[in-house]
């Protein structure tokens, strides 16, 4: 009887699960199966054990058929529901069933700084040549089950991500691989110190050059939260998981322009989930992941013990593969691995003898491969309009520039620098000796031939007085004969401002309270840089509609027409008081400054150019609304890709500065912008991770109106200063000189 | 027995029971053409949100030099009067355009009674007032009811005709119990700005509050 009861419970669980996954209790003929189940359950005391067993068997067969059918017709939203099911396996199940032993680090269960992020030192063993070989790994991942009440749904807070980073560093110190498990719908959108975006940026920045193999696997990959621990050498994904730029509900609300508080129609959410291409198969096609790990029908659950063996096998194999690629002696093992991969077999004896310890050369190779991997990511989502000849000419130009700058800086400049250093030391030494001898005589001579004060050298602020604004440019906003009210008029008693004065003479700044009204990006091009110094490059790289979203195609065409440009990023060489810089500028007019594959590629190329030409790199963010959701995960992968470019540029000695203006939110701030050591903001701008509506929707709590203000960003240490727009040029020049030093490319 | 102990609570409370409303007149803040968005009898919302950052109902729009200035309601209640004759016409600054009838809450009744009980410090002139920097920083640091003032202290900065003049407190020493003005808002001459409570009268103030809390539903 006990066995019968167990089977009945399991049947009931399966019926409910199908209903949950398909989002309706009457999908297929599941309701009639449920009714029959009820009949069988009620007859438990009327029927014999054999009769009951037979009836349950019939139900089980029917359910198996229904599950197959449900699996065949899985939609994007079905996958989201599978992942969100409480029956789905979670990190704790993996730690218990995949690893031999583990110790949780940085807190345990609810007594943890952030229980949604679990870090554990674990051992994993494999049978190689009949012997058990045990190796250590650092397991880092999100946990949403096993104590749901304190797991925060797997949404890590900044301190949870910081904990992850801390133990990644431990793994680096100890030289053990990292296994990263992504089970998060997204990061918790709080600006409490250091801010969600800042911490994610720090994590990605560190992971780009972390000197250990990193293997990640995605079950629920929600945008920035996933990237915080997802920048890896090998990216796996569970076949029934999802990896997305935004939750389908959030995406539908934005695309359908649904007002806050209104219910989003279910069909809209369903179609958005399809358009976002969130499934494992879609992501494999887009090359944002490397391999899919097959799950049982309708996804694995907590008691699918056979599946945990598969996870163990896949994680060990992926680690082996990454490590093996760095080894010089690997041909036969590589071949064997490929052979085993093709047979799809797995088991305890399916492993190959690969030691996970790496020497310096192998580590360098590992980092180089990681760099190349991310450099290629997302290139599906852009197109260039150069044509074959244009491409060829560009490549020749690029190569020749590279050689020119290599000779100029690496060979001549470095040689010259060394000679200068030696000469400086020699003259300093000799002057110290001569000073003792000639000092008294020089003193007497000086007394008799004293001159008035020497001439003062011009300070950088004096330079600006020569040319504060480009007088030839007036904002078109000034061409209106009307007044405007300052938003601070109630608190600060500001008088109405006459528009031609405001946007002309006052540079868009309220003369009473200093509030900065938004200005078009052209104003900055004209007033920030030296006259006629701007030389744009890569203007022909064009944004695309890589996921073939029908509505987005028209919006994209409208953006091309409206702006006369091909993307939301302008990259150019320019000068600020004679200092040559490479600038990457995100501007609001084109899709609200969102970042997709094109913008990511342009940014990376700008960073490479700055590195090649030994120039400072400036990111001026006129506005950015985050990652372009219509590009799905191709957009999300721009976060690690661009951060990798920044890291390599900074490691090579470059000076990278970011200046935020108007509104800067989400993915870019949580990656390649937020990782800069030198970030500034223009007054009245807002900087943050998630906008007010997202915060209200996610946390259910309202935020103060000044939550994202530049002043708060300064208080929590996100930015280093707030600049007045009218002093932008002076401050930028001053910062370039202060932060960059004499050579501006300081190592 | 002091003046404050002699307040006739019964008379004051019965007055509030008879007409438990306050009437907020809305005036044109400057000249312009007005266009109403509400009618008499409409229910209107004041500022809402945890931080009182969500604007209230749009009452009307004043267009001046092609600048449309929306006037939002700051008090919850009912529109009891609208000067309909002005709709679409040019109004002068300061002209009364509508009245909002606001049902008084227990807290507001306490505030109104406190005005009678506390020692008021009135606006010396029609002007905008700000707390003096020292007082403001003490309020921010310790909270309003922990800041004491004595005669001769610089209490306010009066902003009038582009001139900022310090205003010194004159009266009994005590704590700033209530603030009746919004910083930067123009206040009429003689309007109370703050209510000062001498330390020995705290007991009387508490008595008033307890009584209203107990007697008012």
Interface residues (C-beta under 8 A of the other chain):
Chain A: X480 X481 X482 X483 X484 X485 X490 X491 X492 X493 X496 X498 X701 X702 X703 X704 X705
Chain B: X30 X49 X50 X51 X53 X64 X65 X66 X67 X69 X128 X159 X183 X184 X185
